[in-house]
Amino acid sequence: MSTKKKSYGTHELERDFGPLTFGKLLEAYRLAEELSQKEFAKHLGISPASLCDLEKSRRIPSAERAASIAKKLKEPENFWVQLALQDHLNQAGLKLKVSVA
């Protein structure tokens, strides 16, 4: 019997729930905090309509905006920026993977 703890990271999340996008992560964060879109948008300093567009992936934030959102959430900027950049590549139909060092 092994007592080694298994890790559950991005790869496992995508395996179980599909590709991780900036919008999906943003919505999951909001729901985990049990905030309405209106409350969460106010915390981020954006309109509820903008938040809805981000969550539904109708709009993909720039790297700068993704970093700003991550800062406001006190989350790692590089991961949120990586997701936004990957969304831009996917939207353009480019089969490239973003990696942030």
C-alpha positions as CSV (number, residue, x, y, z in Angstrom):
1,M,0.0,0.0,0.0
2,S,1.4,3.4,-1.0
3,T,1.0,6.4,1.2
4,K,2.1,8.8,-1.6
5,K,-0.3,11.6,-2.0
6,K,-1.6,12.0,-5.6
7,S,-1.7,15.5,-7.0
8,Y,-4.7,17.0,-8.7
9,G,-3.7,19.8,-11.0
10,T,-4.6,21.5,-14.2
11,H,-4.2,18.3,-16.3
12,E,-6.5,16.3,-14.0
13,L,-9.0,19.2,-14.0
14,E,-9.1,19.2,-17.8
15,R,-9.3,15.4,-18.0
16,D,-12.4,15.5,-15.7
17,F,-14.1,18.7,-16.8
18,G,-12.8,19.6,-20.2
19,P,-10.5,22.4,-21.3
20,L,-9.9,25.1,-18.6
21,T,-10.5,28.6,-19.9
22,F,-10.2,32.0,-18.3
23,G,-14.0,32.4,-18.3
24,K,-14.6,29.0,-16.7
25,L,-12.0,29.6,-14.0
26,L,-13.4,33.1,-13.3
27,E,-16.9,31.8,-12.9
28,A,-15.8,28.9,-10.7
29,Y,-13.9,31.3,-8.5
30,R,-17.0,33.5,-8.2
31,L,-19.3,30.6,-7.4
32,A,-16.8,29.2,-4.8
33,E,-16.9,32.6,-3.1
34,E,-20.7,32.5,-3.3
35,L,-20.9,35.9,-4.9
36,S,-23.5,37.2,-7.4
37,Q,-22.2,38.5,-10.7
38,K,-23.1,42.0,-9.5
39,E,-21.1,41.6,-6.3
40,F,-18.1,40.0,-8.0
41,A,-18.1,42.6,-10.8
42,K,-18.0,45.4,-8.2
43,H,-15.0,43.7,-6.5
44,L,-13.2,43.5,-9.8
45,G,-14.1,47.1,-10.8
46,I,-15.9,46.1,-13.9
47,S,-19.5,46.1,-15.0
48,P,-21.7,43.0,-14.5
49,A,-22.1,42.8,-18.3
50,S,-18.4,42.7,-18.8
51,L,-18.1,40.0,-16.1
52,C,-20.8,38.0,-17.9
53,D,-19.0,38.3,-21.2
54,L,-15.8,37.1,-19.6
55,E,-17.4,34.2,-17.8
56,K,-19.2,33.0,-21.0
57,S,-15.9,33.5,-23.1
58,R,-17.6,36.0,-25.4
59,R,-14.7,38.2,-24.6
60,I,-11.2,37.2,-23.7
61,P,-9.1,39.6,-21.6
62,S,-5.8,41.0,-22.7
63,A,-2.8,39.8,-20.7
64,E,-2.8,43.1,-18.8
65,R,-6.5,42.8,-17.9
66,A,-6.0,39.2,-16.9
67,A,-3.1,40.2,-14.6
68,S,-5.1,43.0,-13.1
69,I,-8.0,40.6,-12.3
70,A,-5.6,38.1,-10.8
71,K,-4.1,40.8,-8.6
72,K,-7.5,41.8,-7.3
73,L,-8.2,38.2,-6.5
74,K,-4.8,37.8,-4.9
75,E,-4.1,34.9,-7.2
76,P,-1.0,34.0,-9.2
77,E,-0.9,36.4,-12.2
78,N,1.1,34.1,-14.4
79,F,-1.5,31.4,-14.3
80,W,-4.4,33.7,-15.2
81,V,-2.4,35.4,-17.9
82,Q,-1.5,32.0,-19.3
83,L,-5.1,31.0,-19.5
84,A,-6.1,34.3,-21.3
85,L,-3.3,33.9,-23.8
86,Q,-4.2,30.2,-24.4
87,D,-7.8,31.3,-25.0
88,H,-6.6,33.8,-27.6
89,L,-4.6,31.1,-29.4
90,N,-7.5,28.7,-29.3
91,Q,-9.8,31.3,-30.7
92,A,-7.4,31.9,-33.6
93,G,-7.4,28.2,-34.4
94,L,-3.7,27.9,-33.5
95,K,-2.7,24.5,-32.0
96,L,-0.1,25.9,-29.7
97,K,0.3,25.6,-26.0
98,V,1.3,28.6,-23.8
99,S,3.8,27.9,-21.0
100,V,4.7,30.6,-18.5
101,A,8.1,30.2,-16.8
